[in-house]
Amino acid sequence: MLPVALLVVLSVVQVGLLWRDQLLVVHAAREAARAAAVDGGAGVAQRAAREALDIDPGRVTATVVRREGVGGLVTVEVSLSPLTSLPLFGALLSGRSVSARATMLVEASGASP
């Protein structure tokens, strides 16, 4: 009975950690899209996503999927490799990532917030 209870507890903890990672990625995607909408410079979305997550930069990727001109849309996708150091789940989730997309209107350079 104890091994089953331990497996259930570890499952709940891992699901909670994945849920937290998903919420963080959604937040980072919004921040990256906002940064890309205001400043279309190279690497702006990636830098904003990494700053929003405040974790190991090697686990985060942010890609500008589409960018139109001023008044158009910019779409950014952010992916995060979750840490799965819990027994049993590390093997099940290795190589997977959580991701989110966000889209915002592109603003003219120098526009006030």
Gaussian input, Z-matrix of N, CA and C with variables (Angstrom, degrees):
# hf/3-21g

backbone

0 1
 N
 C     1     B1
 C     2     B2     1     A1
 N     3     B3     2     A2     1     D1
 C     4     B4     3     A3     2     D2
 C     5     B5     4     A4     3     D3
 N     6     B6     5     A5     4     D4
 C     7     B7     6     A6     5     D5
 C     8     B8     7     A7     6     D6
 N     9     B9     8     A8     7     D7
 C    10    B10     9     A9     8     D8
 C    11    B11    10    A10     9     D9
 N    12    B12    11    A11    10    D10
 C    13    B13    12    A12    11    D11
 C    14    B14    13    A13    12    D12
 N    15    B15    14    A14    13    D13
 C    16    B16    15    A15    14    D14
 C    17    B17    16    A16    15    D15
 N    18    B18    17    A17    16    D16
 C    19    B19    18    A18    17    D17
 C    20    B20    19    A19    18    D18
 N    21    B21    20    A20    19    D19
 C    22    B22    21    A21    20    D20
 C    23    B23    22    A22    21    D21
 N    24    B24    23    A23    22    D22
 C    25    B25    24    A24    23    D23
 C    26    B26    25    A25    24    D24
 N    27    B27    26    A26    25    D25
 C    28    B28    27    A27    26    D26
 C    29    B29    28    A28    27    D27
 N    30    B30    29    A29    28    D28
 C    31    B31    30    A30    29    D29
 C    32    B32    31    A31    30    D30
 N    33    B33    32    A32    31    D31
 C    34    B34    33    A33    32    D32
 C    35    B35    34    A34    33    D33
 N    36    B36    35    A35    34    D34
 C    37    B37    36    A36    35    D35
 C    38    B38    37    A37    36    D36
 N    39    B39    38    A38    37    D37
 C    40    B40    39    A39    38    D38
 C    41    B41    40    A40    39    D39
 N    42    B42    41    A41    40    D40
 C    43    B43    42    A42    41    D41
 C    44    B44    43    A43    42    D42
 N    45    B45    44    A44    43    D43
 C    46    B46    45    A45    44    D44
 C    47    B47    46    A46    45    D45
 N    48    B48    47    A47    46    D46
 C    49    B49    48    A48    47    D47
 C    50    B50    49    A49    48    D48
 N    51    B51    50    A50    49    D49
 C    52    B52    51    A51    50    D50
 C    53    B53    52    A52    51    D51
 N    54    B54    53    A53    52    D52
 C    55    B55    54    A54    53    D53
 C    56    B56    55    A55    54    D54
 N    57    B57    56    A56    55    D55
 C    58    B58    57    A57    56    D56
 C    59    B59    58    A58    57    D57
 N    60    B60    59    A59    58    D58
 C    61    B61    60    A60    59    D59
 C    62    B62    61    A61    60    D60
 N    63    B63    62    A62    61    D61
 C    64    B64    63    A63    62    D62
 C    65    B65    64    A64    63    D63
 N    66    B66    65    A65    64    D64
 C    67    B67    66    A66    65    D65
 C    68    B68    67    A67    66    D66
 N    69    B69    68    A68    67    D67
 C    70    B70    69    A69    68    D68
 C    71    B71    70    A70    69    D69
 N    72    B72    71    A71    70    D70
 C    73    B73    72    A72    71    D71
 C    74    B74    73    A73    72    D72
 N    75    B75    74    A74    73    D73
 C    76    B76    75    A75    74    D74
 C    77    B77    76    A76    75    D75
 N    78    B78    77    A77    76    D76
 C    79    B79    78    A78    77    D77
 C    80    B80    79    A79    78    D78
 N    81    B81    80    A80    79    D79
 C    82    B82    81    A81    80    D80
 C    83    B83    82    A82    81    D81
 N    84    B84    83    A83    82    D82
 C    85    B85    84    A84    83    D83
 C    86    B86    85    A85    84    D84
 N    87    B87    86    A86    85    D85
 C    88    B88    87    A87    86    D86
 C    89    B89    88    A88    87    D87
 N    90    B90    89    A89    88    D88
 C    91    B91    90    A90    89    D89
 C    92    B92    91    A91    90    D90
 N    93    B93    92    A92    91    D91
 C    94    B94    93    A93    92    D92
 C    95    B95    94    A94    93    D93
 N    96    B96    95    A95    94    D94
 C    97    B97    96    A96    95    D95
 C    98    B98    97    A97    96    D96
 N    99    B99    98    A98    97    D97
 C   100   B100    99    A99    98    D98
 C   101   B101   100   A100    99    D99
 N   102   B102   101   A101   100   D100
 C   103   B103   102   A102   101   D101
 C   104   B104   103   A103   102   D102
 N   105   B105   104   A104   103   D103
 C   106   B106   105   A105   104   D104
 C   107   B107   106   A106   105   D105
 N   108   B108   107   A107   106   D106
 C   109   B109   108   A108   107   D107
 C   110   B110   109   A109   108   D108
 N   111   B111   110   A110   109   D109
 C   112   B112   111   A111   110   D110
 C   113   B113   112   A112   111   D111
 N   114   B114   113   A113   112   D112
 C   115   B115   114   A114   113   D113
 C   116   B116   115   A115   114   D114
 N   117   B117   116   A116   115   D115
 C   118   B118   117   A117   116   D116
 C   119   B119   118   A118   117   D117
 N   120   B120   119   A119   118   D118
 C   121   B121   120   A120   119   D119
 C   122   B122   121   A121   120   D120
 N   123   B123   122   A122   121   D121
 C   124   B124   123   A123   122   D122
 C   125   B125   124   A124   123   D123
 N   126   B126   125   A125   124   D124
 C   127   B127   126   A126   125   D125
 C   128   B128   127   A127   126   D126
 N   129   B129   128   A128   127   D127
 C   130   B130   129   A129   128   D128
 C   131   B131   130   A130   129   D129
 N   132   B132   131   A131   130   D130
 C   133   B133   132   A132   131   D131
 C   134   B134   133   A133   132   D132
 N   135   B135   134   A134   133   D133
 C   136   B136   135   A135   134   D134
 C   137   B137   136   A136   135   D135
 N   138   B138   137   A137   136   D136
 C   139   B139   138   A138   137   D137
 C   140   B140   139   A139   138   D138
 N   141   B141   140   A140   139   D139
 C   142   B142   141   A141   140   D140
 C   143   B143   142   A142   141   D141
 N   144   B144   143   A143   142   D142
 C   145   B145   144   A144   143   D143
 C   146   B146   145   A145   144   D144
 N   147   B147   146   A146   145   D145
 C   148   B148   147   A147   146   D146
 C   149   B149   148   A148   147   D147
 N   150   B150   149   A149   148   D148
 C   151   B151   150   A150   149   D149
 C   152   B152   151   A151   150   D150
 N   153   B153   152   A152   151   D151
 C   154   B154   153   A153   152   D152
 C   155   B155   154   A154   153   D153
 N   156   B156   155   A155   154   D154
 C   157   B157   156   A156   155   D155
 C   158   B158   157   A157   156   D156
 N   159   B159   158   A158   157   D157
 C   160   B160   159   A159   158   D158
 C   161   B161   160   A160   159   D159
 N   162   B162   161   A161   160   D160
 C   163   B163   162   A162   161   D161
 C   164   B164   163   A163   162   D162
 N   165   B165   164   A164   163   D163
 C   166   B166   165   A165   164   D164
 C   167   B167   166   A166   165   D165
 N   168   B168   167   A167   166   D166
 C   169   B169   168   A168   167   D167
 C   170   B170   169   A169   168   D168
 N   171   B171   170   A170   169   D169
 C   172   B172   171   A171   170   D170
 C   173   B173   172   A172   171   D171
 N   174   B174   173   A173   172   D172
 C   175   B175   174   A174   173   D173
 C   176   B176   175   A175   174   D174
 N   177   B177   176   A176   175   D175
 C   178   B178   177   A177   176   D176
 C   179   B179   178   A178   177   D177
 N   180   B180   179   A179   178   D178
 C   181   B181   180   A180   179   D179
 C   182   B182   181   A181   180   D180
 N   183   B183   182   A182   181   D181
 C   184   B184   183   A183   182   D182
 C   185   B185   184   A184   183   D183
 N   186   B186   185   A185   184   D184
 C   187   B187   186   A186   185   D185
 C   188   B188   187   A187   186   D186
 N   189   B189   188   A188   187   D187
 C   190   B190   189   A189   188   D188
 C   191   B191   190   A190   189   D189
 N   192   B192   191   A191   190   D190
 C   193   B193   192   A192   191   D191
 C   194   B194   193   A193   192   D192
 N   195   B195   194   A194   193   D193
 C   196   B196   195   A195   194   D194
 C   197   B197   196   A196   195   D195
 N   198   B198   197   A197   196   D196
 C   199   B199   198   A198   197   D197
 C   200   B200   199   A199   198   D198
 N   201   B201   200   A200   199   D199
 C   202   B202   201   A201   200   D200
 C   203   B203   202   A202   201   D201
 N   204   B204   203   A203   202   D202
 C   205   B205   204   A204   203   D203
 C   206   B206   205   A205   204   D204
 N   207   B207   206   A206   205   D205
 C   208   B208   207   A207   206   D206
 C   209   B209   208   A208   207   D207
 N   210   B210   209   A209   208   D208
 C   211   B211   210   A210   209   D209
 C   212   B212   211   A211   210   D210
 N   213   B213   212   A212   211   D211
 C   214   B214   213   A213   212   D212
 C   215   B215   214   A214   213   D213
 N   216   B216   215   A215   214   D214
 C   217   B217   216   A216   215   D215
 C   218   B218   217   A217   216   D216
 N   219   B219   218   A218   217   D217
 C   220   B220   219   A219   218   D218
 C   221   B221   220   A220   219   D219
 N   222   B222   221   A221   220   D220
 C   223   B223   222   A222   221   D221
 C   224   B224   223   A223   222   D222
 N   225   B225   224   A224   223   D223
 C   226   B226   225   A225   224   D224
 C   227   B227   226   A226   225   D225
 N   228   B228   227   A227   226   D226
 C   229   B229   228   A228   227   D227
 C   230   B230   229   A229   228   D228
 N   231   B231   230   A230   229   D229
 C   232   B232   231   A231   230   D230
 C   233   B233   232   A232   231   D231
 N   234   B234   233   A233   232   D232
 C   235   B235   234   A234   233   D233
 C   236   B236   235   A235   234   D234
 N   237   B237   236   A236   235   D235
 C   238   B238   237   A237   236   D236
 C   239   B239   238   A238   237   D237
 N   240   B240   239   A239   238   D238
 C   241   B241   240   A240   239   D239
 C   242   B242   241   A241   240   D240
 N   243   B243   242   A242   241   D241
 C   244   B244   243   A243   242   D242
 C   245   B245   244   A244   243   D243
 N   246   B246   245   A245   244   D244
 C   247   B247   246   A246   245   D245
 C   248   B248   247   A247   246   D246
 N   249   B249   248   A248   247   D247
 C   250   B250   249   A249   248   D248
 C   251   B251   250   A250   249   D249
 N   252   B252   251   A251   250   D250
 C   253   B253   252   A252   251   D251
 C   254   B254   253   A253   252   D252
 N   255   B255   254   A254   253   D253
 C   256   B256   255   A255   254   D254
 C   257   B257   256   A256   255   D255
 N   258   B258   257   A257   256   D256
 C   259   B259   258   A258   257   D257
 C   260   B260   259   A259   258   D258
 N   261   B261   260   A260   259   D259
 C   262   B262   261   A261   260   D260
 C   263   B263   262   A262   261   D261
 N   264   B264   263   A263   262   D262
 C   265   B265   264   A264   263   D263
 C   266   B266   265   A265   264   D264
 N   267   B267   266   A266   265   D265
 C   268   B268   267   A267   266   D266
 C   269   B269   268   A268   267   D267
 N   270   B270   269   A269   268   D268
 C   271   B271   270   A270   269   D269
 C   272   B272   271   A271   270   D270
 N   273   B273   272   A272   271   D271
 C   274   B274   273   A273   272   D272
 C   275   B275   274   A274   273   D273
 N   276   B276   275   A275   274   D274
 C   277   B277   276   A276   275   D275
 C   278   B278   277   A277   276   D276
 N   279   B279   278   A278   277   D277
 C   280   B280   279   A279   278   D278
 C   281   B281   280   A280   279   D279
 N   282   B282   281   A281   280   D280
 C   283   B283   282   A282   281   D281
 C   284   B284   283   A283   282   D282
 N   285   B285   284   A284   283   D283
 C   286   B286   285   A285   284   D284
 C   287   B287   286   A286   285   D285
 N   288   B288   287   A287   286   D286
 C   289   B289   288   A288   287   D287
 C   290   B290   289   A289   288   D288
 N   291   B291   290   A290   289   D289
 C   292   B292   291   A291   290   D290
 C   293   B293   292   A292   291   D291
 N   294   B294   293   A293   292   D292
 C   295   B295   294   A294   293   D293
 C   296   B296   295   A295   294   D294
 N   297   B297   296   A296   295   D295
 C   298   B298   297   A297   296   D296
 C   299   B299   298   A298   297   D297
 N   300   B300   299   A299   298   D298
 C   301   B301   300   A300   299   D299
 C   302   B302   301   A301   300   D300
 N   303   B303   302   A302   301   D301
 C   304   B304   303   A303   302   D302
 C   305   B305   304   A304   303   D303
 N   306   B306   305   A305   304   D304
 C   307   B307   306   A306   305   D305
 C   308   B308   307   A307   306   D306
 N   309   B309   308   A308   307   D307
 C   310   B310   309   A309   308   D308
 C   311   B311   310   A310   309   D309
 N   312   B312   311   A311   310   D310
 C   313   B313   312   A312   311   D311
 C   314   B314   313   A313   312   D312
 N   315   B315   314   A314   313   D313
 C   316   B316   315   A315   314   D314
 C   317   B317   316   A316   315   D315
 N   318   B318   317   A317   316   D316
 C   319   B319   318   A318   317   D317
 C   320   B320   319   A319   318   D318
 N   321   B321   320   A320   319   D319
 C   322   B322   321   A321   320   D320
 C   323   B323   322   A322   321   D321
 N   324   B324   323   A323   322   D322
 C   325   B325   324   A324   323   D323
 C   326   B326   325   A325   324   D324
 N   327   B327   326   A326   325   D325
 C   328   B328   327   A327   326   D326
 C   329   B329   328   A328   327   D327
 N   330   B330   329   A329   328   D328
 C   331   B331   330   A330   329   D329
 C   332   B332   331   A331   330   D330
 N   333   B333   332   A332   331   D331
 C   334   B334   333   A333   332   D332
 C   335   B335   334   A334   333   D333
 N   336   B336   335   A335   334   D334
 C   337   B337   336   A336   335   D335
 C   338   B338   337   A337   336   D336

   B1=1.4505
   B2=1.5305
   B3=1.3141
   B4=1.4607
   B5=1.5333
   B6=1.3397
   B7=1.4731
   B8=1.5333
   B9=1.3216
   B10=1.4664
   B11=1.5260
   B12=1.3107
   B13=1.4645
   B14=1.5269
   B15=1.3254
   B16=1.4640
   B17=1.5244
   B18=1.3180
   B19=1.4582
   B20=1.5306
   B21=1.3143
   B22=1.4710
   B23=1.5306
   B24=1.3135
   B25=1.4676
   B26=1.5260
   B27=1.3331
   B28=1.4657
   B29=1.5266
   B30=1.3104
   B31=1.4695
   B32=1.5234
   B33=1.3095
   B34=1.4615
   B35=1.5261
   B36=1.3138
   B37=1.4618
   B38=1.5306
   B39=1.3293
   B40=1.4624
   B41=1.5225
   B42=1.3083
   B43=1.4626
   B44=1.5237
   B45=1.3161
   B46=1.4627
   B47=1.5218
   B48=1.3305
   B49=1.4575
   B50=1.5270
   B51=1.3207
   B52=1.4623
   B53=1.5267
   B54=1.3227
   B55=1.4711
   B56=1.5258
   B57=1.3188
   B58=1.4682
   B59=1.5265
   B60=1.3176
   B61=1.4627
   B62=1.5199
   B63=1.3290
   B64=1.4623
   B65=1.5278
   B66=1.3233
   B67=1.4679
   B68=1.5216
   B69=1.3288
   B70=1.4637
   B71=1.5208
   B72=1.3267
   B73=1.4637
   B74=1.5284
   B75=1.3224
   B76=1.4690
   B77=1.5291
   B78=1.3178
   B79=1.4656
   B80=1.5294
   B81=1.3195
   B82=1.4639
   B83=1.5293
   B84=1.3350
   B85=1.4637
   B86=1.5250
   B87=1.3170
   B88=1.4708
   B89=1.5222
   B90=1.3248
   B91=1.4663
   B92=1.5299
   B93=1.3212
   B94=1.4614
   B95=1.5260
   B96=1.3305
   B97=1.4691
   B98=1.5223
   B99=1.3012
   B100=1.4712
   B101=1.5224
   B102=1.3288
   B103=1.4630
   B104=1.5249
   B105=1.3219
   B106=1.4652
   B107=1.5216
   B108=1.3325
   B109=1.4629
   B110=1.5216
   B111=1.3116
   B112=1.4601
   B113=1.5265
   B114=1.3357
   B115=1.4606
   B116=1.5204
   B117=1.2946
   B118=1.4614
   B119=1.5068
   B120=1.3215
   B121=1.4619
   B122=1.5191
   B123=1.3296
   B124=1.4574
   B125=1.5268
   B126=1.2971
   B127=1.4582
   B128=1.5160
   B129=1.3133
   B130=1.4713
   B131=1.5281
   B132=1.3153
   B133=1.4661
   B134=1.5228
   B135=1.3301
   B136=1.4698
   B137=1.5230
   B138=1.3198
   B139=1.4700
   B140=1.5294
   B141=1.3303
   B142=1.4660
   B143=1.5275
   B144=1.3197
   B145=1.4682
   B146=1.5217
   B147=1.3144
   B148=1.4704
   B149=1.5211
   B150=1.3220
   B151=1.4670
   B152=1.5250
   B153=1.3289
   B154=1.4658
   B155=1.5221
   B156=1.3240
   B157=1.4620
   B158=1.5169
   B159=1.3253
   B160=1.4603
   B161=1.5304
   B162=1.3324
   B163=1.4647
   B164=1.5184
   B165=1.3073
   B166=1.4557
   B167=1.5296
   B168=1.3366
   B169=1.4539
   B170=1.5290
   B171=1.3201
   B172=1.4562
   B173=1.5166
   B174=1.3158
   B175=1.4667
   B176=1.5280
   B177=1.3542
   B178=1.4647
   B179=1.5256
   B180=1.3352
   B181=1.4564
   B182=1.5234
   B183=1.3144
   B184=1.4657
   B185=1.5219
   B186=1.3214
   B187=1.4604
   B188=1.5177
   B189=1.3224
   B190=1.4579
   B191=1.5268
   B192=1.3240
   B193=1.4527
   B194=1.5198
   B195=1.3246
   B196=1.4629
   B197=1.5175
   B198=1.3242
   B199=1.4613
   B200=1.5208
   B201=1.3145
   B202=1.4593
   B203=1.5212
   B204=1.3170
   B205=1.4580
   B206=1.5252
   B207=1.3334
   B208=1.4633
   B209=1.5298
   B210=1.3232
   B211=1.4586
   B212=1.5126
   B213=1.3229
   B214=1.4660
   B215=1.5206
   B216=1.3019
   B217=1.4578
   B218=1.5220
   B219=1.3179
   B220=1.4565
   B221=1.5239
   B222=1.3244
   B223=1.4595
   B224=1.5157
   B225=1.3292
   B226=1.4591
   B227=1.5216
   B228=1.3295
   B229=1.4614
   B230=1.5197
   B231=1.3278
   B232=1.4607
   B233=1.5266
   B234=1.3339
   B235=1.4644
   B236=1.5166
   B237=1.3086
   B238=1.4608
   B239=1.5120
   B240=1.3223
   B241=1.4608
   B242=1.5200
   B243=1.3353
   B244=1.4690
   B245=1.5232
   B246=1.3199
   B247=1.4600
   B248=1.5174
   B249=1.2987
   B250=1.4611
   B251=1.5150
   B252=1.3022
   B253=1.4555
   B254=1.5252
   B255=1.3079
   B256=1.4632
   B257=1.5225
   B258=1.3184
   B259=1.4633
   B260=1.5297
   B261=1.2975
   B262=1.4533
   B263=1.5230
   B264=1.3302
   B265=1.4506
   B266=1.5246
   B267=1.3126
   B268=1.4533
   B269=1.5155
   B270=1.3142
   B271=1.4657
   B272=1.5262
   B273=1.2995
   B274=1.4589
   B275=1.5262
   B276=1.3204
   B277=1.4606
   B278=1.5242
   B279=1.3182
   B280=1.4628
   B281=1.5309
   B282=1.3141
   B283=1.4507
   B284=1.5133
   B285=1.2895
   B286=1.4667
   B287=1.5259
   B288=1.3239
   B289=1.4617
   B290=1.5216
   B291=1.3238
   B292=1.4661
   B293=1.5206
   B294=1.3304
   B295=1.4583
   B296=1.5184
   B297=1.3248
   B298=1.4662
   B299=1.5146
   B300=1.3273
   B301=1.4659
   B302=1.5166
   B303=1.3185
   B304=1.4633
   B305=1.5223
   B306=1.3235
   B307=1.4636
   B308=1.5204
   B309=1.3177
   B310=1.4669
   B311=1.5277
   B312=1.3365
   B313=1.4606
   B314=1.5201
   B315=1.3225
   B316=1.4534
   B317=1.5276
   B318=1.3255
   B319=1.4595
   B320=1.5214
   B321=1.3189
   B322=1.4650
   B323=1.5235
   B324=1.3141
   B325=1.4525
   B326=1.5168
   B327=1.3188
   B328=1.4677
   B329=1.5068
   B330=1.3339
   B331=1.4675
   B332=1.5141
   B333=1.2942
   B334=1.4620
   B335=1.5325
   B336=1.3567
   B337=1.4598
   B338=1.5016
   A1=111.66
   A2=116.38
   A3=120.38
   A4=112.01
   A5=119.93
   A6=118.27
   A7=113.09
   A8=117.10
   A9=120.40
   A10=109.94
   A11=117.56
   A12=121.44
   A13=110.23
   A14=116.82
   A15=120.82
   A16=110.87
   A17=117.40
   A18=121.44
   A19=111.42
   A20=116.36
   A21=120.77
   A22=110.05
   A23=117.20
   A24=121.18
   A25=110.65
   A26=117.06
   A27=119.97
   A28=111.21
   A29=116.93
   A30=120.77
   A31=111.04
   A32=116.56
   A33=120.95
   A34=110.60
   A35=117.10
   A36=120.69
   A37=110.45
   A38=117.17
   A39=119.91
   A40=111.72
   A41=118.12
   A42=120.83
   A43=110.08
   A44=117.06
   A45=120.94
   A46=111.96
   A47=117.45
   A48=120.90
   A49=111.63
   A50=117.14
   A51=120.10
   A52=111.27
   A53=116.74
   A54=121.05
   A55=110.17
   A56=115.70
   A57=120.59
   A58=110.48
   A59=117.10
   A60=120.61
   A61=111.41
   A62=117.70
   A63=120.81
   A64=110.84
   A65=116.64
   A66=120.01
   A67=111.53
   A68=116.99
   A69=120.77
   A70=111.36
   A71=117.38
   A72=120.93
   A73=110.75
   A74=117.61
   A75=120.13
   A76=109.77
   A77=117.00
   A78=121.33
   A79=110.70
   A80=117.26
   A81=121.16
   A82=111.26
   A83=117.76
   A84=120.63
   A85=110.27
   A86=117.31
   A87=120.22
   A88=110.94
   A89=116.73
   A90=120.31
   A91=110.96
   A92=116.71
   A93=120.44
   A94=111.21
   A95=116.94
   A96=120.19
   A97=110.28
   A98=116.79
   A99=120.53
   A100=110.40
   A101=116.75
   A102=120.53
   A103=110.87
   A104=117.25
   A105=121.00
   A106=111.20
   A107=117.80
   A108=121.09
   A109=111.52
   A110=116.48
   A111=121.10
   A112=111.22
   A113=116.66
   A114=121.66
   A115=108.37
   A116=117.95
   A117=121.85
   A118=114.50
   A119=117.80
   A120=120.84
   A121=112.63
   A122=114.82
   A123=120.73
   A124=110.56
   A125=116.80
   A126=121.76
   A127=115.56
   A128=118.11
   A129=120.65
   A130=110.50
   A131=117.48
   A132=121.36
   A133=110.44
   A134=116.43
   A135=120.54
   A136=110.51
   A137=116.63
   A138=121.20
   A139=110.95
   A140=117.08
   A141=120.47
   A142=111.29
   A143=117.47
   A144=120.64
   A145=110.96
   A146=116.38
   A147=119.60
   A148=111.73
   A149=116.98
   A150=119.43
   A151=111.52
   A152=117.16
   A153=120.43
   A154=111.24
   A155=117.48
   A156=120.38
   A157=112.64
   A158=117.96
   A159=122.81
   A160=111.45
   A161=115.70
   A162=121.69
   A163=108.32
   A164=116.81
   A165=122.54
   A166=110.25
   A167=118.69
   A168=121.47
   A169=114.31
   A170=117.21
   A171=120.54
   A172=113.91
   A173=117.42
   A174=121.93
   A175=112.48
   A176=117.79
   A177=121.54
   A178=110.75
   A179=116.27
   A180=120.93
   A181=108.16
   A182=115.53
   A183=121.23
   A184=107.62
   A185=115.36
   A186=121.17
   A187=109.54
   A188=116.68
   A189=120.36
   A190=106.15
   A191=115.73
   A192=121.60
   A193=110.94
   A194=115.79
   A195=120.66
   A196=108.96
   A197=116.13
   A198=120.29
   A199=108.42
   A200=115.19
   A201=122.09
   A202=108.08
   A203=116.96
   A204=121.54
   A205=111.48
   A206=115.98
   A207=122.52
   A208=109.62
   A209=115.99
   A210=121.92
   A211=112.66
   A212=117.15
   A213=122.36
   A214=110.23
   A215=115.62
   A216=120.80
   A217=111.68
   A218=114.86
   A219=121.63
   A220=106.53
   A221=115.55
   A222=121.38
   A223=108.42
   A224=115.85
   A225=122.12
   A226=108.62
   A227=116.39
   A228=121.62
   A229=108.47
   A230=116.04
   A231=122.28
   A232=108.16
   A233=115.77
   A234=121.75
   A235=109.17
   A236=115.53
   A237=122.50
   A238=108.97
   A239=116.63
   A240=121.42
   A241=107.67
   A242=117.84
   A243=119.26
   A244=111.67
   A245=115.36
   A246=120.71
   A247=108.24
   A248=116.47
   A249=120.62
   A250=108.52
   A251=115.31
   A252=119.71
   A253=112.26
   A254=117.06
   A255=119.38
   A256=110.13
   A257=117.54
   A258=120.24
   A259=110.83
   A260=116.67
   A261=126.43
   A262=112.88
   A263=118.33
   A264=121.00
   A265=112.66
   A266=117.33
   A267=120.24
   A268=111.64
   A269=115.99
   A270=120.51
   A271=111.47
   A272=117.82
   A273=121.31
   A274=112.17
   A275=117.25
   A276=120.99
   A277=114.07
   A278=117.98
   A279=118.93
   A280=110.26
   A281=115.70
   A282=121.29
   A283=114.73
   A284=118.13
   A285=121.58
   A286=109.09
   A287=115.72
   A288=119.81
   A289=109.30
   A290=115.16
   A291=121.02
   A292=106.42
   A293=116.48
   A294=118.93
   A295=110.55
   A296=114.12
   A297=121.22
   A298=108.45
   A299=115.30
   A300=122.38
   A301=109.15
   A302=114.75
   A303=120.68
   A304=107.97
   A305=115.78
   A306=122.15
   A307=109.11
   A308=116.27
   A309=121.85
   A310=109.61
   A311=115.56
   A312=121.05
   A313=110.01
   A314=116.28
   A315=121.89
   A316=108.75
   A317=116.40
   A318=121.94
   A319=109.81
   A320=114.97
   A321=120.29
   A322=109.27
   A323=117.47
   A324=121.05
   A325=110.04
   A326=115.40
   A327=120.03
   A328=113.68
   A329=117.94
   A330=120.42
   A331=109.98
   A332=117.15
   A333=120.24
   A334=109.10
   A335=117.99
   A336=121.38
   A337=113.31
   D1=-39.72
   D2=-179.13
   D3=-62.73
   D4=-42.47
   D5=177.96
   D6=-61.27
   D7=-36.07
   D8=178.84
   D9=-67.89
   D10=-42.71
   D11=178.93
   D12=-63.43
   D13=-40.48
   D14=178.25
   D15=-64.55
   D16=-40.48
   D17=177.59
   D18=-63.42
   D19=-39.89
   D20=178.24
   D21=-64.95
   D22=-44.71
   D23=179.87
   D24=-62.60
   D25=-44.76
   D26=178.43
   D27=-63.60
   D28=-36.80
   D29=177.71
   D30=-63.07
   D31=-45.21
   D32=-179.95
   D33=-63.72
   D34=-41.72
   D35=178.93
   D36=-63.30
   D37=-44.80
   D38=-179.04
   D39=-65.65
   D40=-40.64
   D41=177.27
   D42=-62.96
   D43=-40.39
   D44=176.98
   D45=-62.13
   D46=-41.41
   D47=178.38
   D48=-66.35
   D49=-39.62
   D50=177.60
   D51=-67.10
   D52=-37.73
   D53=177.74
   D54=-63.35
   D55=-43.28
   D56=177.77
   D57=-61.67
   D58=-44.45
   D59=178.34
   D60=-61.20
   D61=-39.78
   D62=179.24
   D63=-63.77
   D64=-43.36
   D65=177.75
   D66=-62.96
   D67=-40.45
   D68=177.93
   D69=-64.07
   D70=-38.39
   D71=-179.60
   D72=-69.16
   D73=-38.42
   D74=176.54
   D75=-61.64
   D76=-44.08
   D77=177.58
   D78=-61.95
   D79=-45.09
   D80=-179.44
   D81=-64.62
   D82=-36.59
   D83=178.69
   D84=-65.26
   D85=-40.46
   D86=177.26
   D87=-63.90
   D88=-43.27
   D89=179.09
   D90=-64.44
   D91=-41.85
   D92=179.96
   D93=-66.24
   D94=-40.72
   D95=178.55
   D96=-65.59
   D97=-39.96
   D98=178.32
   D99=-62.52
   D100=-45.00
   D101=179.53
   D102=-64.10
   D103=-40.82
   D104=179.97
   D105=-70.15
   D106=-28.97
   D107=179.09
   D108=-72.53
   D109=-32.24
   D110=-178.27
   D111=-87.26
   D112=-39.73
   D113=-177.09
   D114=-133.69
   D115=113.17
   D116=-176.88
   D117=-84.36
   D118=14.06
   D119=-178.00
   D120=-63.72
   D121=157.30
   D122=179.78
   D123=-65.47
   D124=133.11
   D125=176.05
   D126=82.84
   D127=-1.31
   D128=-177.87
   D129=-65.69
   D130=-44.68
   D131=-178.99
   D132=-64.69
   D133=-43.25
   D134=179.99
   D135=-61.74
   D136=-45.40
   D137=-179.52
   D138=-63.71
   D139=-42.56
   D140=-179.85
   D141=-65.42
   D142=-39.56
   D143=178.80
   D144=-64.86
   D145=-42.85
   D146=179.76
   D147=-66.54
   D148=-38.79
   D149=177.82
   D150=-67.46
   D151=-37.06
   D152=-179.58
   D153=-67.53
   D154=-34.86
   D155=-178.31
   D156=-83.19
   D157=-32.51
   D158=178.75
   D159=53.00
   D160=47.71
   D161=176.65
   D162=-133.02
   D163=-173.07
   D164=178.83
   D165=-54.84
   D166=116.68
   D167=-176.43
   D168=-60.19
   D169=-23.92
   D170=179.92
   D171=-68.84
   D172=-15.74
   D173=-178.82
   D174=-91.03
   D175=-5.68
   D176=-172.11
   D177=-117.18
   D178=136.08
   D179=169.91
   D180=-132.23
   D181=137.75
   D182=176.48
   D183=-128.93
   D184=129.59
   D185=-176.87
   D186=-127.53
   D187=131.20
   D188=173.23
   D189=-80.55
   D190=110.56
   D191=-176.15
   D192=-78.06
   D193=-40.33
   D194=-178.77
   D195=-151.66
   D196=138.72
   D197=175.74
   D198=-141.71
   D199=122.74
   D200=177.58
   D201=-102.87
   D202=-178.32
   D203=179.37
   D204=-74.34
   D205=-176.33
   D206=-179.94
   D207=-55.57
   D208=131.34
   D209=-176.99
   D210=88.82
   D211=-11.23
   D212=177.30
   D213=-88.74
   D214=-160.79
   D215=-176.76
   D216=-114.81
   D217=150.23
   D218=169.44
   D219=-125.28
   D220=133.36
   D221=179.28
   D222=-120.15
   D223=131.24
   D224=-178.96
   D225=-124.37
   D226=137.40
   D227=175.02
   D228=-114.94
   D229=130.11
   D230=179.24
   D231=-117.62
   D232=133.79
   D233=177.73
   D234=-123.74
   D235=146.75
   D236=-179.99
   D237=-135.85
   D238=131.21
   D239=173.45
   D240=-84.96
   D241=113.77
   D242=-176.93
   D243=-72.97
   D244=149.25
   D245=173.70
   D246=-83.17
   D247=125.86
   D248=-179.89
   D249=-128.94
   D250=76.09
   D251=-177.44
   D252=-92.63
   D253=1.19
   D254=178.15
   D255=-74.33
   D256=142.79
   D257=179.29
   D258=-57.16
   D259=146.15
   D260=177.63
   D261=75.85
   D262=-42.93
   D263=-175.38
   D264=-79.11
   D265=-25.84
   D266=178.13
   D267=-58.08
   D268=-43.46
   D269=179.58
   D270=-69.61
   D271=-35.61
   D272=-178.62
   D273=-71.18
   D274=-32.21
   D275=-173.20
   D276=-107.40
   D277=3.12
   D278=-178.02
   D279=-66.14
   D280=140.12
   D281=-179.77
   D282=83.26
   D283=-4.11
   D284=179.49
   D285=-96.50
   D286=162.90
   D287=177.73
   D288=-145.68
   D289=160.35
   D290=172.94
   D291=-105.20
   D292=143.85
   D293=-177.96
   D294=-145.25
   D295=162.23
   D296=178.31
   D297=-152.02
   D298=153.08
   D299=176.19
   D300=-119.22
   D301=147.27
   D302=175.17
   D303=-139.21
   D304=144.73
   D305=-179.68
   D306=-127.40
   D307=136.21
   D308=178.53
   D309=-139.45
   D310=163.03
   D311=175.34
   D312=-78.15
   D313=137.19
   D314=178.41
   D315=-76.39
   D316=130.39
   D317=-179.54
   D318=-102.07
   D319=156.55
   D320=175.55
   D321=-68.84
   D322=146.38
   D323=178.37
   D324=-60.08
   D325=137.41
   D326=179.35
   D327=82.31
   D328=6.31
   D329=178.54
   D330=-71.14
   D331=142.29
   D332=179.80
   D333=-83.03
   D334=150.17
   D335=-177.26
   D336=-68.74

